[in-house]
Amino acid sequence: MRHFPFLRPFLLALPLIATGAIAQDTTIAFKGLRAGEGQPVEVTSDSLSVDQAGGTAQFTGHVLVVQGDVRLSSDLVDVAYQAADKTKIDTLTATGNVLLSTPTEAAKGQKAVYSLTGRTILMTGDVVLTQGQSVMSGQSLSIDLAKSTGTMNGRVRTVLQAPGKSTSAPAKN
């Protein structure tokens, strides 16, 4: 019997290909996003507009939000503060060229809503997720920070890399 060791990575990935690569919903494990929990949120931008009565703020131009090892960059970020305590952030809504990254993961999309109180992130608009050598794309990515899991929805496509190969972004359908 002949052995083909170069086929092993593809055979091991076969169950993923059969389910995740063509599925409408795919569950993903997230480890790096918990790194920022409980740490202060730092926001830098070109400009800031604040509405104290409404409990909102808007950062525009080269926005960068950092919480621990979690980084969120975009063109614009709207901040909504908690109704009971206007010094604490409830949600951050990033719009335009959104990039969410940790030392081990990165996700790109057009919009992201990060609920600090709900401990969730919803990213939409041609989302591309990279975890190590794995690349996945879909229309939306919902992340549950409490469970360190996420779900990619909307014509999900996964690119599985053989060891030693470089990663390229999946093509849009």
C-alpha positions as CSV (number, residue, x, y, z in Angstrom):
1,M,0.0,0.0,0.0
2,R,1.4,3.4,-1.0
3,H,1.3,6.4,1.4
4,F,0.9,9.9,0.3
5,P,1.9,12.1,3.2
6,F,1.4,15.4,1.2
7,L,-2.4,14.6,1.1
8,R,-2.7,14.3,4.9
9,P,-3.5,18.1,5.5
10,F,-6.2,18.0,2.8
11,L,-7.7,14.8,4.1
12,L,-7.8,16.2,7.6
13,A,-9.5,19.3,6.3
14,L,-12.1,17.4,4.2
15,P,-14.8,17.6,6.9
16,L,-14.3,21.3,7.0
17,I,-14.6,21.7,3.3
18,A,-17.7,19.6,3.2
19,T,-19.4,21.7,5.8
20,G,-17.8,25.1,6.3
21,A,-16.7,26.1,2.9
22,I,-20.2,26.1,1.4
23,A,-22.3,26.6,4.4
24,Q,-24.5,29.6,5.0
25,D,-23.5,29.8,8.7
26,T,-20.1,28.7,10.1
27,T,-19.1,28.8,13.8
28,I,-15.6,30.0,14.6
29,A,-13.5,30.0,17.8
30,F,-12.0,33.3,18.9
31,K,-9.2,33.3,21.5
32,G,-7.5,36.7,21.0
33,L,-10.6,39.0,21.5
34,R,-10.8,38.3,25.3
35,A,-7.4,39.9,25.7
36,G,-8.9,43.4,26.1
37,E,-11.7,42.7,28.4
38,G,-11.8,44.9,31.5
39,Q,-9.1,47.3,30.2
40,P,-9.6,50.9,29.4
41,V,-10.7,51.9,25.9
42,E,-8.4,54.4,24.2
43,V,-9.7,56.2,21.0
44,T,-7.6,58.5,18.7
45,S,-8.8,60.3,15.6
46,D,-8.5,63.4,13.5
47,S,-11.6,65.0,15.1
48,L,-14.1,64.5,17.9
49,S,-17.7,65.8,18.3
50,V,-19.5,65.3,21.6
51,D,-23.2,65.5,22.4
52,Q,-23.3,65.3,26.2
53,A,-27.1,65.7,26.4
54,G,-27.6,62.8,24.0
55,G,-24.8,60.7,25.6
56,T,-23.0,60.2,22.3
57,A,-19.6,61.1,20.7
58,Q,-18.4,60.8,17.1
59,F,-14.8,60.3,16.1
60,T,-13.9,60.9,12.5
61,G,-10.8,60.5,10.4
62,H,-8.2,57.7,10.9
63,V,-10.0,56.4,14.0
64,L,-8.1,53.9,16.1
65,V,-9.8,52.2,19.1
66,V,-7.5,50.2,21.4
67,Q,-8.5,48.0,24.4
68,G,-5.6,45.8,25.5
69,D,-4.4,43.8,22.5
70,V,-7.7,44.4,20.6
71,R,-7.5,47.1,17.9
72,L,-10.4,48.6,15.9
73,S,-9.7,51.0,13.1
74,S,-12.1,52.8,10.7
75,D,-13.1,56.0,9.0
76,L,-15.7,56.9,11.6
77,V,-16.7,55.6,15.1
78,D,-19.9,56.6,16.9
79,V,-19.8,56.1,20.6
80,A,-23.0,55.6,22.7
81,Y,-22.6,55.9,26.5
82,Q,-24.7,53.9,29.0
83,A,-27.9,55.7,30.0
84,A,-27.3,55.1,33.7
85,D,-23.7,56.2,33.7
86,K,-22.6,58.6,30.9
87,T,-18.9,57.9,31.7
88,K,-19.1,54.3,30.6
89,I,-19.3,53.2,27.0
90,D,-22.2,51.1,25.8
91,T,-21.5,50.6,22.1
92,L,-18.9,51.6,19.5
93,T,-20.2,51.6,15.9
94,A,-17.4,51.8,13.4
95,T,-18.1,52.6,9.7
96,G,-15.9,52.5,6.6
97,N,-12.8,50.4,6.1
98,V,-13.2,48.6,9.4
99,L,-10.4,46.5,10.6
100,L,-10.7,44.5,13.9
101,S,-7.4,42.8,15.0
102,T,-5.7,41.0,17.8
103,P,-2.2,39.5,17.7
104,T,-3.7,36.2,16.3
105,E,-6.8,37.3,14.3
106,A,-7.9,40.0,11.9
107,A,-11.3,40.8,10.4
108,K,-12.1,43.4,7.7
109,G,-15.6,44.7,6.8
110,Q,-17.6,47.9,6.2
111,K,-19.3,48.2,9.5
112,A,-18.8,46.9,13.1
113,V,-21.0,47.3,16.2
114,Y,-19.1,46.5,19.4
115,S,-21.3,46.2,22.4
116,L,-19.1,46.5,25.5
117,T,-22.1,45.8,27.8
118,G,-23.5,43.0,25.7
119,R,-20.0,41.6,25.0
120,T,-20.7,41.1,21.3
121,I,-19.3,42.4,18.0
122,L,-21.4,42.3,14.8
123,M,-19.3,43.0,11.6
124,T,-21.1,43.4,8.3
125,G,-20.3,44.2,4.7
126,D,-18.1,41.7,2.8
127,V,-16.3,40.4,5.9
128,V,-12.9,38.7,5.5
129,L,-11.6,36.9,8.6
130,T,-8.0,35.7,8.9
131,Q,-6.9,33.4,11.7
132,G,-3.3,32.2,11.2
133,Q,-3.2,30.6,7.8
134,S,-7.0,30.2,7.5
135,V,-9.1,32.8,5.6
136,M,-12.9,32.9,5.7
137,S,-15.3,35.4,4.1
138,G,-19.0,36.1,4.3
139,Q,-21.5,38.9,4.5
140,S,-21.5,39.1,8.3
141,L,-19.6,38.0,11.4
142,S,-21.2,37.8,14.8
143,I,-18.8,37.4,17.8
144,D,-19.8,36.4,21.3
145,L,-17.0,37.6,23.5
146,A,-18.3,35.8,26.6
147,K,-18.1,32.4,24.8
148,S,-15.1,33.3,22.6
149,T,-17.0,32.1,19.5
150,G,-18.3,33.7,16.3
151,T,-20.6,32.9,13.5
152,M,-19.9,33.8,9.8
153,N,-23.1,34.2,7.8
154,G,-24.1,34.8,4.1
155,R,-22.4,32.6,1.5
156,V,-19.5,31.6,3.6
157,R,-16.2,30.7,1.8
158,T,-13.2,29.2,3.5
159,V,-9.7,28.9,2.1
160,L,-7.6,26.1,3.8
161,Q,-3.9,26.3,3.4
162,A,-1.5,23.4,3.3
163,P,1.4,23.8,5.8
164,G,4.1,26.1,4.4
165,K,1.8,27.8,1.8
166,S,1.1,31.5,1.9
167,T,-2.4,32.9,2.5
168,S,-4.3,35.0,0.0
169,A,-7.7,36.6,0.5
170,P,-10.6,34.6,-0.9
171,A,-12.2,35.9,-4.1
172,K,-15.7,37.4,-3.9
173,N,-18.5,35.5,-5.6
